[in-house]
Amino acid sequence: MCPTSSSASAAKIGSYTGLYYLFSMLAATLSPPIVGRLMDGFGLSVMFIFTPAFMLLAVLFMLGVKRSEPVTEVTQGKLEMVGEADF
């Protein structure tokens, strides 16, 4: 199972959210110059090769994500979020 913020304990939710935003922003920042260089070197047709390949890769990664609803429990007077991975 891929770690998601909804399956994280309260202590780890910030780390999971930070990793999500790190990779999301890296992809948004790095992909235009990389694709631009590839298109300059190989022509416009390279976009039609890499787009379906990376779309398939994204679908494969999404198949590994399991949807889970956080469970709340009261521990020593505090409300804590508990995901399936914490059981």
trRosetta pair geometry for C-beta under 8 A, 3 or more apart (Angstrom, degrees):
i j d omega theta_ij theta_ji phi_ij phi_ji
1 7 7.3 -120 143 164 129 175
1 64 7.0 160 -138 171 31 78
1 65 7.8 73 -165 -135 70 29
1 66 4.9 -45 -135 10 110 125
1 85 7.2 -152 88 -79 136 107
2 61 7.3 69 -74 -177 157 77
2 64 4.6 88 -27 122 112 103
2 65 4.9 -49 54 -88 123 65
2 66 7.4 156 39 7 73 74
3 7 6.4 -135 -149 76 56 114
3 8 6.7 64 -176 -73 101 93
3 16 5.7 -125 140 -117 109 116
3 85 7.4 1 -114 -46 83 166
4 7 5.1 79 57 15 80 99
4 8 7.2 -131 97 -24 41 90
4 16 6.7 93 167 177 20 135
4 65 6.1 76 -57 -150 129 102
4 66 7.8 -153 6 59 127 60
4 68 7.7 152 61 35 121 95
5 8 5.4 -45 -147 13 39 122
5 13 5.4 71 -157 -151 87 81
5 16 4.5 169 -87 108 67 123
5 17 5.1 54 -97 -68 133 81
5 20 6.7 -53 -37 -21 112 145
6 67 7.5 2 83 -156 149 54
6 68 5.8 166 120 72 108 76
6 69 7.1 -53 175 -117 123 22
6 70 5.7 -127 -168 -45 73 93
6 83 6.4 126 133 -110 52 122
7 66 7.4 59 -62 78 145 95
7 68 5.0 70 -84 54 95 133
7 70 7.8 -157 -88 -85 30 77
7 83 3.6 136 -159 173 43 148
7 84 5.7 -44 -136 39 102 85
7 85 5.0 79 162 -4 106 111
8 12 4.3 -130 -169 93 110 100
8 13 4.5 154 96 -84 128 61
8 15 7.5 -178 -148 60 147 88
8 16 4.6 -142 -57 -4 149 147
8 81 7.9 38 90 108 66 118
8 83 5.8 68 22 -5 18 143
8 85 7.5 -6 -94 50 33 130
9 12 5.1 71 53 20 79 101
9 13 7.2 -125 89 -35 35 82
9 80 7.6 -7 -166 174 84 108
9 81 7.0 155 -159 89 39 79
9 82 6.6 5 -116 -116 76 53
9 83 6.6 -114 -63 19 49 94
9 85 7.8 -106 -37 83 83 99
9 86 5.1 109 -78 -84 101 131
10 13 6.1 -31 -142 -4 31 117
10 80 5.2 -106 -13 -153 138 79
10 81 4.9 126 -69 41 88 88
12 15 5.1 -56 -163 41 66 115
12 16 5.9 63 142 -22 88 103
13 16 5.8 -55 -146 39 34 109
13 17 6.1 32 157 -17 67 109
13 81 7.1 39 -53 72 139 138
14 17 5.8 -56 -143 40 29 109
14 18 6.1 32 156 -21 64 109
15 18 5.7 -56 -147 37 28 113
15 19 6.4 28 156 -18 64 105
16 19 5.9 -53 -148 36 30 110
16 20 6.5 36 152 -23 63 105
17 20 5.5 -51 -150 32 33 116
17 21 6.5 25 156 -11 65 106
18 21 6.0 -59 -147 41 30 104
18 22 6.1 37 153 -26 66 107
19 22 5.5 -50 -143 32 32 116
19 23 6.5 19 164 -8 66 105
20 23 6.6 -67 -153 42 23 98
20 24 6.1 22 154 -18 63 116
21 24 5.5 -57 -138 41 32 115
21 25 5.9 26 165 -14 68 109
22 25 6.4 -66 -150 40 21 102
22 26 6.2 22 154 -20 62 111
23 26 5.4 -50 -139 37 34 115
23 27 6.3 36 160 -20 65 104
24 27 6.1 -57 -153 34 26 109
24 28 6.5 19 153 -12 62 111
25 28 5.6 -56 -142 42 34 109
25 29 5.9 28 159 -17 68 112
26 29 5.9 -63 -142 42 26 106
26 30 5.7 1 170 -1 67 119
27 30 6.5 -63 -126 47 21 94
27 31 5.6 22 178 -28 62 118
28 31 6.8 -41 -120 25 16 109
29 32 7.9 -77 179 26 23 97
30 33 6.6 -72 -161 46 43 99
30 34 5.8 34 155 -19 79 118
31 34 5.7 -64 -140 42 32 110
31 35 5.8 26 167 -15 71 110
32 35 6.1 -59 -139 42 26 104
32 36 6.0 30 159 -23 63 111
33 36 5.4 -54 -142 38 32 117
33 37 6.3 34 159 -20 66 102
34 37 6.0 -53 -151 34 29 108
34 38 6.5 26 152 -15 63 107
35 38 5.6 -55 -147 40 34 112
35 39 6.1 34 154 -20 67 106
35 46 7.8 175 -156 110 71 109
35 47 6.5 63 -169 -101 113 89
35 50 7.0 -159 -114 83 96 149
36 39 5.7 -55 -145 38 29 109
36 40 6.3 31 154 -20 64 105
37 40 5.6 -53 -148 35 31 113
37 41 6.3 21 156 -11 65 111
38 41 5.9 -63 -146 44 29 105
38 42 5.7 -23 174 25 69 113
38 46 4.7 -145 146 130 106 152
38 47 7.8 139 100 -64 114 63
38 50 7.1 47 122 -22 162 151
39 42 6.8 -72 -119 59 22 76
39 43 6.7 -47 -163 130 58 13
39 44 6.0 34 -149 -95 103 43
39 46 5.7 -150 -88 54 55 116
39 47 6.1 17 -87 -44 110 102
41 46 7.8 41 73 -32 82 159
42 45 7.0 -97 136 65 96 84
42 46 4.1 87 87 -52 126 128
43 46 6.4 132 70 -11 58 92
44 47 6.0 -40 -177 17 57 113
44 48 7.7 47 138 -11 73 101
45 48 5.6 -55 -161 36 53 111
45 49 6.8 51 145 -20 74 102
46 49 5.6 -57 -154 35 41 112
46 50 6.1 23 158 -8 74 111
47 50 6.3 -62 -138 45 29 99
47 51 5.9 35 165 -30 66 112
48 51 6.2 -37 -125 27 26 115
48 52 7.6 19 175 -5 53 102
49 52 7.4 -76 -171 38 23 94
49 53 6.6 13 150 -13 62 121
50 53 5.4 -64 -145 42 37 115
50 54 5.9 25 165 -12 75 110
51 54 6.4 -63 -144 41 23 99
51 55 6.2 26 157 -21 62 111
52 55 5.4 -55 -142 38 34 116
52 56 6.2 37 158 -21 67 103
53 56 6.0 -56 -154 34 27 110
53 57 6.6 28 148 -18 62 107
54 57 5.2 -46 -144 36 40 117
54 58 6.3 46 153 -22 66 100
55 58 5.7 -51 -150 34 31 112
55 59 6.6 33 151 -19 63 103
56 59 5.6 -52 -148 35 34 112
56 60 6.5 36 152 -20 65 103
57 60 5.7 -53 -150 34 32 113
57 61 6.6 30 152 -16 64 104
58 61 5.8 -55 -150 37 33 110
58 62 6.3 32 153 -19 66 108
59 62 5.6 -56 -146 38 32 112
59 63 6.6 41 152 -27 64 100
60 63 5.8 -47 -153 24 32 115
60 64 7.4 31 150 -17 58 102
61 64 5.9 -58 -164 30 39 112
61 65 7.4 41 144 -27 66 99
62 65 5.6 -45 -156 19 46 115
66 84 7.8 -63 110 52 128 148
68 83 5.8 89 108 -161 134 93
68 84 4.7 -104 -146 -8 155 119
70 81 4.7 -17 -178 -164 137 102
70 82 6.8 131 -169 62 79 38
70 83 5.6 -53 -111 -83 75 72
71 81 7.7 125 67 -164 41 54
71 82 4.8 -41 74 74 91 94
71 83 7.3 150 21 -98 82 22
72 79 5.9 -9 -168 -170 113 97
72 80 7.2 147 -154 74 62 42
72 81 6.3 -38 -98 -102 69 53
72 82 7.1 146 -108 20 18 86
73 79 7.8 155 80 -151 30 54
73 80 5.8 -28 67 64 77 92
73 82 5.4 12 10 -3 112 134
74 77 7.0 14 179 -105 101 11
74 78 7.1 156 -156 74 62 33
74 79 5.9 -35 -100 -95 70 58
74 80 7.5 138 -116 16 20 82
75 78 5.8 -29 70 63 74 86
75 80 5.0 -2 18 3 116 133
82 86 4.8 -117 -159 73 84 142
82 87 7.4 91 161 -61 115 75
83 86 5.5 106 57 0 63 102
84 87 6.0 -43 -164 7 45 114
